[in-house]
Amino acid sequence: MELIKKNQNGIISKILDTLIDYDADIKKYNNAIEDYNEIGGIDEIAKIMEWDENQKAKWKQKILNVYAIK
């Protein structure tokens, strides 16, 4: 079970890294958006990653900042 959680956290980290990268290739960015939505967005990611509300708000804002530019 721990291996699944660790792998899941790694996948989510890659998605988040892409979503906050201003220079990310648009195809990779769009794929990350699809994955993000499939997971359930920031609310589900926060549950999986065991974030508090401050961490969740920080990541949400980072994602929105890049999304506004893309």
C-alpha positions in Angstrom: 0.0 0.0 0.0 2.8 2.4 0.8 4.4 1.8 -2.6 1.1 2.7 -4.3 0.9 5.9 -2.2 4.5 6.8 -3.0 4.0 6.2 -6.7 0.8 8.3 -6.7 2.5 11.1 -4.9 5.3 11.0 -7.5 2.8 11.2 -10.4 1.0 14.1 -8.7 4.2 15.9 -8.2 5.0 15.6 -11.9 1.6 16.9 -12.8 2.0 19.9 -10.5 5.5 20.6 -11.7 4.2 20.8 -15.2 1.2 23.0 -14.3 3.4 25.6 -12.6 6.1 25.6 -15.3 5.7 28.8 -17.3 7.9 27.3 -20.0 6.3 23.9 -20.2 5.6 22.6 -23.7 1.9 23.3 -24.5 1.3 19.6 -25.3 2.8 18.5 -21.9 0.8 21.2 -20.2 -2.5 20.2 -21.8 -1.8 16.5 -20.9 -1.1 17.6 -17.3 -4.4 19.6 -17.2 -6.2 16.4 -18.4 -4.5 14.3 -15.7 -5.3 17.0 -13.1 -8.9 17.0 -14.0 -9.1 13.1 -14.0 -7.6 13.1 -10.4 -10.3 15.5 -9.3 -8.5 18.8 -9.2 -6.9 20.6 -6.3 -9.4 19.2 -3.7 -8.5 15.6 -4.4 -4.8 16.3 -4.8 -4.9 18.0 -1.4 -6.5 14.9 0.2 -4.0 12.5 -1.5 -1.0 14.7 -0.6 -2.4 15.3 2.9 -2.1 19.1 2.6 -3.5 21.6 5.0 -5.6 24.5 3.6 -2.6 26.8 3.3 -0.7 24.4 1.2 -3.7 23.8 -1.0 -4.3 27.5 -1.5 -0.6 28.1 -2.3 -0.6 25.4 -5.0 -4.0 26.5 -6.4 -2.7 30.0 -6.8 0.5 28.8 -8.5 -1.5 26.8 -11.0 -3.9 29.6 -11.7 -1.0 32.1 -12.3 0.4 29.9 -15.1 -3.1 29.0 -16.5 -3.9 32.7 -16.9 -0.8 33.1 -19.0 -1.2 30.0 -21.1 
